[in-house]
């Protein structure tokens, strides 16, 4: 990775976003963490800056709001003068079956998980034109293959389609667009809304269906993002890299 590069990671206050941000900082990038929780993302940025010795900035933004996204990109342009790597990691899940699904549970998931990556890429185009290239890594999910919570799974399948479409549209700018699709990662995000017993049983099912016999870690995902954001992946675009220990070959648990 170019040591002068700048990486923006959405959902930066969470466990996955922080791991991705830390790995990109270790790779030599200046990192901008973005999250709707301004206090948490500021604390996360301060921690990563201390641990990595790299410039890490935390910015509050609603990634589903066009004005908020444009403001963040403008701040990155003013503060760093470039934006090389965009990692669309922010996510929302509203678990509901068909009988209980509502518009109020569907729309916010689509806006954060699918609309927001498109918005951020749109806002970043002028910077990519000026720089002569860039990298986009979208965080999808194994559920796009197996099925799962309706809104979340539909949005993550949409992320795969968005990734492939953007790979074609942005190729003339020398911008690669790829997706990382993890299986179960233990984080507060995946634990939310489940009792301890429910979550333990859920994890046991995932371990049992995974050929490598363990769950993915935030570092596993961060390592995949690091590769796709690097010059080593300069001729890879429109791909989905499953970080699943082989679970992408199995049915839903």
N, C-alpha and C positions, 0 to 999 in steps of 0.2 A: 504494500500500500504506500502511496505517496505520502511522505512524512508531512507535507504541507496540506494534506486533505482535511476536509471538514465533513463530519457525519452528523446527521440529524436522526434521532430515534424517538418515535412517538410511543406513548405509554411508558415513558421513561421513569416514572416513579415506582413501577411494579418490579417484581423479582426478575421477570424475563427481560424487560427493557433495561434494567440496571446491569444485568449480566452481559447483554449485547453491547451496551455503552462501554462497559469496562473492557471488553475484549477489543473493541475498535480503538479505544484509547491506548491499550497496550500495543496495538498494531501501528500506532503513531499518528492517529487522527486527533484533531480537536473535535470535541463532542458536544452536541447540543441535545439535551434531554427535554422532551416536551410532554406535558401532562396536564390534565384538567385540574389536578390537585397541585396548586402552586407551592404550598408549603412543603409537601412531601417531595416534590421534584427538586426543589431548591436544596433540601437536606441531602437527597440522593446525589445531586451534582457535587456538593461540597465533599461528600464522602469519597466519591470516585476520584475527584481531583487530588485529594490527599493520598489516596492509595496508588494512583497511577502516575502521579507527577505530571499529568497533562492538563491543558485547559479543558474544563468541563463546565458547561453553563446549563442551568435549569430554567426553563421558561414555561409559564402557564399559558395554555391555549385550549380552546374547544376545537378539536380537529374536525368536527362535523360542521363547523361554521366557516363559510368562505372568508369573511372579513378577518376572523381570528387567524386562520391559516396564512392569509396574505401578510398579515402583520408580523407573524413569526418569521416568514421567509425574508421579509424586508429587514427585520432585526438581524438575521443571520448575514444578509448581504452587507448591511452597514457595519456589523461587528467583525466579520471575517473576510468579506469580499468574495466568497465563493461558497458553493454547496455541492460537494462531490458525491456523497452517499446518503441516500434516503432509506430508512428502515421503517416501514409501516407496520408497527407492532401493536398499536392501541387496539383494544378489543372490548366488546361488551357481549354479555350472554344473558338471555332471559329464557330459562328453561321452561318450555310449555309443550304439551302435546296438542294435537289438532283440535281437540274438543275445547281446550282452554285458551287457545291462541287468540290474541286480540291485536288490533292495529297498534295500540299503545305498547304492546310488547314486541311487535315486529319492527316498526319504523326506526326506533332508536338504534337497534342492532344493525340494521342496514346502513344507517347513516355513519356510525362509527366504524364498522368493519369493512364497508365497501365504498361508500361515498367519500369518506375521508382520504383514503389512499389516492383516489383519482384527483381530489382537490389539491393535495399536496404536490403531486407530480405536475399538475397544471401550473401551479404557482412557481415551481422550480425550473420550468423550461427556459426562461430567460437566462438564468445562471448557468445552465448546462450549455446553452448556445455560446455564451461568452467563454466558458472554460473549454469547450470542445469535447465534452463527454461527461459521463457520470454513471452511477450505479444505483439501481433500485432493488431492494429486497423486501418483498411482502411476506408477512407471516400468515400463512394459511393454517390448515389443520388436517390431520389425518381423517377427520370426520367427513371431508369432502368425498372420500372414497366409500366410507362405510355407512354414512348416515349418522344422525344424532339429533340433538335439540333442533327443532325445525328452523327457527330464524337464524340461529348461529351457523348451522350447517349450510343452509342456503347461502348465507353471506360468504362463508369460506369457500364454497364452490365458486361463487362469483368472483372471489379474489383470484382464483386460478384463471378464470376467463379474462379478468382484467389484466393479469400478468401477461398472458399471451398476446392480448390485443395491444397493450402498451409496448411490449417488446418489438412488435412490428412498427408501430407508429414512431417510436423514439429511436429506432435503429439508425436513421439518417443523421442523428445528432451524436452517434457513438455512445448512446446510453443503453446499457444492458438492464433488463428487467427480469428478475427471477423470483421464485417463491420458495420458502422453507415451510414444510408441513410437518410439525411435530406430532407425536402421539402424547399421551398423558404426561404432564409435568406437574409435580406437586408444588403448588403456589397458593397464596391466598385467593387468587382468581378462580382456580379450579376447585378449591375447597368450599367456596362461598355457597350457602344455601343447603349444605349437606351436614347431617349430624356426624359425629365422630365415627359411629358404627357404620353408617351409610358410606362414608368416604373410604374407610378401611376396606369394606367389601368391594367397592368400586376399584380401588387400587389393586386388590388381589386379582380381580378379573382381568385387569389390564396386564398384570405381570404374567398371568397364565397364558394369555394370547400372544405374548411377545417372544419370538424365537430366541432372542438373546437373554431373556429371563430377567430383565430389570426395566425400570421406568426411565424415560428421558430426564435429563437434568437441564437446568438453565444453561449450564456451560456447553452441553451438547448442542443446543440450539445456537448459542452464541458462536461456537466454532464454525458451524455451517454458514452463518451469516458472514462471518469474517472471510471465509473462502470466497463466497459469491461477490463480496464487496471488493475483493482484491484484484490485482492485475493477473493473478493466476487463473482467474475466471473470465478473462477479457473476451474470449470467443464463445462464451456460454450465455445464451439469452432465451427467454421463453420457457425455462425449465422449472420443474417442481422437484425439489430435493427433500425426500422424506427422511425425517430424523425420528425413526420409529423402532429401531432394533429389529426390523423385519415385520412389525405389526401391520404394516400397510398391505401385507399379503394375507391377513386374517380377516374374518368377518367381525362385525361390531360385537363387543362383549355383552 
